[in-house]
Amino acid sequence: NQIYIRGLIEFTNYCKNDCYYCGIRCSNHQLTRYRLTKEEILNCCKKGYSLGFRTFVLQGGEDAYYNDERMVDIVSTIRNHYPDCAITLSLGERSYESYQKLYNAGANRYLLRHETANREHYEMLHPSTMSLTNRMECLRNLHSIGYQVGCGFMVGSPFQTTETLAEDLLFIQDFKPEMVGIGPYISHKDTPFKNKTNGTLEDTLLLISILRLIHPNLLLPATTALGTIAEDGREQGILAGANVIMPNLSPVNIRDQYSLYDNKLCTGDEDAEHIQQLRGRIGRAEDRPPASSGKVDAGTEGELRIQGSRDTRMERPQVPRLQVRGKAREHRGKTENLIQQGHRAEPAAEQVEPTKQRNQEIAYDRSGSRGHHRVPIQIRKR
């Protein structure tokens, strides 16, 4: 019953990999490359902190320039400047030792999409220099070190089938990540997959709903790709079960250069400077202290109704019972069929130990409406 707002910093679009679907692949010589300096990254954090953000997500391609020494320096400096904030990294595949150094420097979370749990499908999406075995090993290493880990996949990626999607869901159910990032596949004009069919909003919303049912406590973003494929895509993602949005803290002049796919949403409501507009698109919000209970039950037809107590020490919302109403009902039949095939909803995850430094939060009560769908919810900046 909360939406978590996190500040995204896309600090490099250099990447050594040549993934066939990605706009920042190393073979794309049409792209203007950039790297942010340590000072520029810190300025992004400073701006985000002043806006109330208490989680910074540092995302970039696999750029060898940002070696362990540079990244440890950046992460430790952010940790020292903002001890009450969470630091999330999304830097791709690295060694166990590298992940350990970054964790010791102060990183809390790590996002690494597995892309697909099917080996043959993985090989269709990536060159031979990359392997699903190594990707899965990285995810296991991150978990064993102590990170809160996120995986994920594209919905509607080339050569994806119902069977490969089922494998993804089974993997997620078994791996039990804290976060899962999914969004529709969108092609890029400077990749080998430029003529491949894009994923759909409907399929993405269906998968978000399924993930919420099989993993009730999951942190599940309404991604920029959703906002790119449909004007109200992120709002529909929230209605389907997403509970994280990540406004962009990156310098405005480089946002369109982090071009993973065509027509990426990079100005307007998705950025941190327009947080008020974004908040208005999700629903009306009022500042208030963090609530001690997450119980919401307005009883209005068309609601996504969520009930459950919340421990303010927790990193994630606790949702023992989820009832779907209104728009999300469209997905129930397909969802139940898939669950009956082996994806049974699991109970709320066991409570994790609180972090040593509690994140300061800014809470907003929100009861907004879009058409006849009313969604009582809280927005939290993490």
C-alpha positions in Angstrom: 0.0 0.0 0.0 2.9 2.3 -0.7 4.6 3.6 -3.9 8.3 4.1 -3.5 9.9 7.0 -5.4 13.6 6.6 -6.2 16.0 8.9 -7.9 17.6 7.5 -11.1 21.1 8.6 -12.2 22.2 7.3 -15.6 25.9 8.0 -15.3 27.4 6.3 -18.4 26.2 5.0 -21.7 29.5 3.3 -22.6 29.1 -0.5 -22.6 31.5 -3.3 -23.5 28.6 -5.7 -24.4 26.9 -6.0 -27.8 23.4 -7.2 -26.8 21.4 -7.4 -30.0 18.4 -5.5 -28.6 20.1 -2.6 -26.8 20.7 0.9 -28.1 23.9 1.5 -26.1 25.5 -1.7 -27.4 29.2 -1.3 -28.2 28.6 -1.6 -32.0 26.3 1.3 -32.1 28.6 4.0 -33.5 25.7 6.4 -34.1 25.3 7.1 -30.4 27.0 10.0 -28.7 28.7 8.6 -25.6 29.1 10.3 -22.2 30.4 9.7 -18.7 29.5 11.7 -15.7 32.3 12.7 -13.4 32.2 12.0 -9.7 31.3 15.7 -9.0 28.4 15.5 -11.5 27.1 12.3 -9.9 27.3 14.0 -6.4 25.4 17.0 -7.8 22.6 14.7 -9.0 22.5 13.2 -5.4 22.5 16.7 -3.9 19.6 17.8 -6.1 17.7 14.6 -5.4 18.2 14.8 -1.6 16.9 18.4 -1.6 13.8 17.1 -3.4 13.3 14.5 -0.7 14.7 11.3 -2.4 16.2 8.8 0.0 17.3 6.2 -2.6 19.7 6.9 -5.4 19.9 4.4 -8.3 23.2 4.5 -10.2 22.7 2.9 -13.5 25.1 2.5 -16.5 26.4 0.2 -19.1 29.3 -2.2 -18.4 32.0 0.6 -18.6 35.5 -0.5 -17.7 36.4 3.1 -16.9 34.4 2.8 -13.7 36.7 0.2 -12.2 36.5 -0.9 -8.6 38.7 2.0 -7.4 36.5 4.7 -9.0 33.2 3.1 -8.1 34.3 2.5 -4.5 35.3 6.1 -4.2 31.9 7.3 -5.7 29.8 4.9 -3.5 31.7 5.6 -0.3 31.4 9.4 -0.9 27.7 9.1 -1.4 27.4 7.0 1.7 29.4 9.5 3.8 27.4 12.5 2.5 24.0 10.8 2.8 24.1 8.2 5.6 20.3 8.0 5.7 19.9 7.0 2.1 19.9 3.7 0.3 22.3 3.2 -2.7 21.2 1.0 -5.5 23.6 0.0 -8.3 22.9 -1.3 -11.7 26.3 -1.8 -13.4 26.0 -5.2 -15.0 28.2 -8.3 -14.5 31.2 -7.9 -12.2 33.3 -10.3 -10.2 32.4 -11.5 -6.7 35.3 -9.5 -5.3 34.1 -6.3 -7.1 30.5 -6.8 -5.7 31.9 -7.3 -2.2 34.0 -4.1 -2.4 31.0 -2.0 -3.5 28.9 -3.5 -0.8 31.6 -2.7 1.8 31.7 0.8 0.5 28.0 1.3 1.3 25.9 0.0 -1.6 22.6 -1.7 -0.4 20.9 -3.0 -3.5 21.8 -4.2 -6.9 19.7 -4.5 -10.1 20.8 -7.1 -12.7 18.1 -8.2 -15.1 18.5 -11.9 -15.9 16.8 -11.1 -19.3 15.5 -14.7 -19.7 15.8 -17.9 -17.7 15.9 -20.0 -20.9 19.4 -20.7 -22.2 18.5 -21.0 -25.9 16.5 -17.8 -25.7 19.4 -16.0 -23.9 21.8 -17.0 -26.7 19.3 -15.5 -29.3 19.5 -12.2 -27.5 23.2 -11.9 -26.8 26.6 -12.6 -28.5 28.6 -15.6 -27.7 30.8 -13.6 -25.3 27.9 -13.5 -22.9 26.4 -16.5 -21.1 23.3 -17.2 -19.0 25.5 -19.2 -16.6 27.6 -16.2 -15.7 24.5 -14.0 -15.4 22.9 -16.4 -12.9 26.2 -16.8 -11.0 26.4 -13.0 -10.6 22.8 -12.9 -9.2 23.7 -15.7 -6.7 26.9 -13.9 -5.7 25.0 -10.7 -5.0 22.5 -12.5 -2.8 25.2 -14.3 -0.9 27.1 -11.1 -0.2 24.0 -9.5 1.4 22.6 -7.2 -1.3 18.9 -6.7 -1.8 18.8 -8.1 -5.4 16.7 -7.3 -8.4 16.4 -9.3 -11.6 14.0 -8.9 -14.5 13.2 -9.3 -18.2 11.7 -7.6 -21.2 8.1 -8.5 -22.0 7.7 -9.4 -25.7 11.4 -9.6 -26.5 12.3 -11.3 -29.8 11.8 -15.1 -29.8 10.1 -15.0 -26.4 7.4 -17.6 -25.9 4.8 -18.5 -23.3 7.1 -21.3 -22.3 10.1 -19.0 -21.8 7.9 -16.6 -19.8 6.8 -19.5 -17.6 10.5 -20.3 -17.0 11.1 -16.7 -16.0 8.3 -16.8 -13.4 9.5 -20.1 -12.0 13.0 -18.7 -11.7 11.7 -15.6 -9.9 9.6 -17.7 -7.6 12.6 -19.9 -6.7 15.2 -17.1 -6.5 13.0 -14.8 -4.4 14.5 -11.5 -5.4 13.6 -8.3 -3.5 13.0 -6.5 -6.8 11.9 -7.4 -10.3 12.2 -4.9 -13.2 10.0 -5.7 -16.2 8.9 -3.6 -19.1 7.8 -3.9 -22.7 10.5 -4.7 -25.3 10.9 -1.6 -27.5 13.1 -1.8 -30.5 16.0 0.5 -31.3 16.8 1.7 -34.9 20.5 1.1 -34.6 20.4 -2.6 -33.4 20.0 -5.9 -35.3 16.5 -6.2 -33.8 15.4 -2.8 -35.3 12.5 -4.4 -37.2 11.3 -6.7 -34.4 7.8 -6.3 -33.1 7.6 -4.4 -29.8 6.1 -5.8 -26.6 2.6 -4.7 -25.6 1.2 -2.8 -22.7 -1.5 -5.4 -22.1 1.1 -8.3 -21.8 3.3 -6.2 -19.5 0.3 -5.4 -17.2 -0.6 -9.1 -17.1 2.9 -10.1 -16.1 3.0 -7.3 -13.4 -0.2 -8.7 -12.0 1.1 -12.3 -12.0 4.3 -11.2 -10.2 2.3 -9.3 -7.6 0.3 -12.5 -6.9 3.1 -15.0 -6.8 5.4 -12.6 -4.8 3.2 -10.2 -2.7 6.1 -8.3 -1.1 8.0 -7.6 -4.3 9.4 -4.2 -5.2 8.0 -3.8 -8.7 8.7 -0.7 -10.8 6.3 1.0 -13.2 9.1 1.5 -15.7 10.0 4.3 -18.1 9.3 1.9 -20.9 5.7 1.6 -19.8 5.4 5.4 -19.9 7.0 5.4 -23.4 4.7 2.8 -24.9 1.5 4.5 -23.5 0.9 7.9 -22.2 -0.6 6.6 -19.0 1.5 3.4 -19.0 2.9 3.9 -15.5 -0.4 4.7 -14.0 -1.8 1.5 -15.5 1.3 -0.3 -14.1 0.5 0.9 -10.6 -3.1 -0.3 -11.0 -1.8 -3.7 -12.1 0.5 -4.1 -9.0 3.6 -2.0 -9.5 4.8 0.0 -6.4 8.0 1.8 -7.5 8.6 4.7 -9.8 12.0 6.2 -10.6 12.1 9.8 -11.7 15.3 10.8 -13.5 17.9 12.8 -11.6 20.5 12.7 -14.5 21.5 16.0 -16.1 18.9 17.0 -18.7 21.4 17.4 -21.5 22.4 13.8 -21.5 19.1 12.0 -20.8 18.3 11.3 -24.5 21.8 9.8 -24.9 21.0 6.9 -22.5 19.1 5.5 -25.4 18.3 1.8 -24.6 15.3 1.9 -27.1 13.7 4.3 -29.5 11.6 7.3 -28.3 12.6 6.8 -24.7 10.6 9.1 -22.3 13.3 11.6 -21.3 11.7 15.0 -20.7 8.6 16.1 -18.8 6.8 14.2 -16.0 9.3 11.4 -15.8 12.1 13.6 -14.5 12.7 14.6 -10.9 12.2 18.3 -11.5 8.6 17.6 -12.4 7.9 15.5 -9.3 4.8 17.5 -8.6 3.3 16.8 -12.0 4.3 13.1 -11.7 2.7 13.0 -8.3 -0.4 14.6 -9.8 -0.5 12.0 -12.6 -0.4 9.2 -10.0 -2.9 10.9 -7.7 -3.3 13.8 -5.3 -0.8 13.7 -2.4 -0.5 15.4 0.9 2.6 15.6 3.1 2.2 13.7 6.3 4.5 11.7 8.7 4.9 8.0 8.1 1.9 6.0 9.1 2.2 3.2 11.6 -0.4 1.1 9.8 -0.9 0.3 6.2 -4.5 -0.7 6.3 -6.6 0.7 3.5 -10.1 -0.4 2.7 -12.3 2.3 1.1 -14.7 -0.2 -0.3 -15.2 1.7 -3.5 -16.0 -0.4 -6.6 -13.1 -0.4 -9.1 -10.4 -0.2 -6.5 -7.1 -2.1 -6.1 -7.7 -2.8 -2.5 -4.8 -3.7 -0.3 -4.9 -4.6 3.3 -2.0 -5.4 5.7 0.0 -4.0 8.6 3.3 -2.2 7.9 6.4 -2.2 10.0 8.2 1.2 9.3 11.6 -0.6 9.8 11.0 -2.7 6.7 12.6 -2.0 3.4 9.5 -3.3 1.6 5.7 -3.0 2.0 4.2 -6.0 3.7 1.1 -7.2 1.9 -0.4 -10.3 3.5 -3.6 -10.1 1.4 -4.2 -8.6 -2.0 -7.6 -8.2 -3.5 -7.9 -7.1 -7.1 -10.8 -5.0 -8.3 -11.8 -3.0 -11.3 -9.3 -2.8 -14.1 -7.0 -5.5 -12.8 -9.9 -7.9 -13.0 -9.3 -8.0 -16.8 -6.2 -10.0 -16.1 -7.6 -12.4 -13.5 -8.6 -15.2 -15.9 -5.3 -15.4 -17.6 -3.4 -15.0 -14.3 -5.3 -17.8 -12.7 -4.7 -20.1 -15.6 -0.9 -19.4 -15.4 -0.9 -19.9 -11.7 -2.7 -23.2 -12.0 0.0 -24.3 -14.4 2.5 -24.1 -11.5 2.8 -20.6 -10.3 1.1 -20.7 -7.0 0.9 -17.6 -4.9 3.3 -17.7 -2.0 2.7 -16.2 1.5 4.2 -13.0 2.6 8.0 -13.2 2.8 9.6 -13.5 6.2 10.6 -10.2 7.7 14.2 -9.2 7.0 16.5 -7.6 9.5 16.4 -3.8 9.4 19.4 -2.1 7.9 21.9 -0.5 10.3 20.9 3.0 9.1 17.2 3.5 8.7 16.1 5.4 5.6 14.4 8.7 6.3 11.0 8.8 4.5 8.6 11.4 3.3 5.1 10.0 3.2 2.1 11.2 1.2 -1.5 10.1 1.6 -3.1 9.8 -1.8 -6.6 9.0 -2.9 -6.6 9.8 -6.6 -8.9 8.8 -9.5 -8.5 8.0 -13.1 -11.9 7.4 -14.7 -13.8 5.2 -12.3 -10.7 3.6 -10.9 -9.8 5.0 -7.4 -6.6 3.9 -5.8 -6.0 4.8 -2.1 -2.3 4.5 -1.6 0.8 6.2 0.0 3.8 7.5 -1.9 7.1 7.1 -0.2 10.4 8.6 -1.3 13.1 5.9 -0.8 
